[in-house]
């Protein structure tokens, strides 16, 4: 499991992880305070794209399949008083 954020209270991006061809599930949970958490994907670790169906404003999960080796990160934006965790398994 990749723990991208653990109890994050500020806006910004997580560190990046490289992942491989397989099926993954992203989990997002915590106190939202109006924030949005989304999973982003990159072919090269430089250019980032929002992963369709993996944007959250409340506790949730999404399953997706990777067809090639890529980089992942989480992005948290907006809200006040947020305390969020995001993990990919």
C-alpha positions as CSV (number, residue, x, y, z in Angstrom):
1,X,0.0,0.0,0.0
2,X,1.2,3.5,-0.8
3,X,0.3,6.1,1.9
4,X,0.2,9.3,-0.1
5,X,-1.2,11.5,2.7
6,X,-1.7,10.8,6.4
7,X,-3.7,13.3,8.3
8,X,-2.8,16.2,5.9
9,X,-4.1,19.5,7.1
10,X,-2.8,21.8,4.2
11,X,-3.3,22.1,0.5
12,X,-0.7,20.6,-1.8
13,X,0.7,17.5,-3.5
14,X,2.0,14.4,-1.9
15,X,5.2,12.8,-2.8
16,X,5.2,10.6,-5.8
17,X,5.3,6.8,-6.1
18,X,6.1,4.7,-9.1
19,X,3.6,1.9,-9.7
20,X,3.3,-0.9,-12.2
21,X,0.7,-2.5,-14.4
22,X,-2.0,-3.8,-12.2
23,X,-5.4,-3.0,-10.7
24,X,-5.4,-0.4,-7.8
25,X,-7.8,1.1,-5.4
26,X,-7.5,4.6,-4.0
27,X,-9.0,5.4,-0.6
28,X,-9.6,8.9,0.7
29,X,-10.9,9.6,4.2
30,X,-10.9,12.0,7.1
31,X,-12.4,15.4,8.0
32,X,-13.1,17.2,4.7
33,X,-13.9,20.8,5.7
34,X,-14.8,21.5,2.1
35,X,-11.5,20.2,0.6
36,X,-11.1,18.1,-2.5
37,X,-8.6,15.3,-2.8
38,X,-7.8,13.8,-6.2
39,X,-5.4,11.2,-7.5
40,X,-3.1,12.3,-10.3
41,X,-1.1,10.2,-12.8
42,X,2.1,10.9,-14.8
43,X,3.9,9.0,-17.5
44,X,7.2,10.7,-16.6
45,X,7.0,12.2,-13.1
46,X,6.8,15.8,-14.7
47,X,3.5,16.1,-16.5
48,X,0.5,15.4,-14.3
49,X,-3.1,14.5,-15.1
50,X,-6.2,14.1,-12.9
51,X,-7.2,10.4,-12.9
52,X,-10.9,10.3,-14.0
53,X,-13.2,9.0,-11.3
54,X,-10.6,9.5,-8.5
55,X,-11.7,12.9,-7.1
56,X,-13.3,13.1,-3.7
57,X,-15.1,15.6,-1.5
58,X,-16.1,13.0,1.1
59,X,-14.9,9.6,2.3
60,X,-14.7,7.2,-0.7
61,X,-12.7,4.9,-2.9
62,X,-12.2,4.2,-6.6
63,X,-10.7,1.3,-8.5
64,X,-8.7,1.7,-11.6
65,X,-6.3,-0.3,-13.8
66,X,-2.9,0.8,-15.0
67,X,-1.8,-0.5,-18.4
68,X,1.8,0.7,-18.1
69,X,4.4,1.8,-15.5
70,X,3.4,5.3,-14.2
71,X,3.8,7.7,-11.3
72,X,1.0,8.6,-8.9
73,X,0.5,11.4,-6.4
74,X,-2.4,12.9,-4.5
75,X,-3.5,16.5,-4.6
76,X,-5.5,18.3,-1.9
77,X,-7.1,21.7,-2.6
78,X,-9.6,24.0,-0.9
79,X,-11.4,23.8,2.4
80,X,-10.6,24.7,5.9
81,X,-10.0,22.5,8.9
82,X,-9.4,19.4,6.7
83,X,-7.5,16.4,8.1
84,X,-7.2,13.9,5.2
85,X,-5.6,10.6,4.4
86,X,-5.1,9.2,0.9
87,X,-3.8,5.7,0.2
88,X,-3.5,3.5,-2.9
89,X,-3.5,-0.3,-2.7
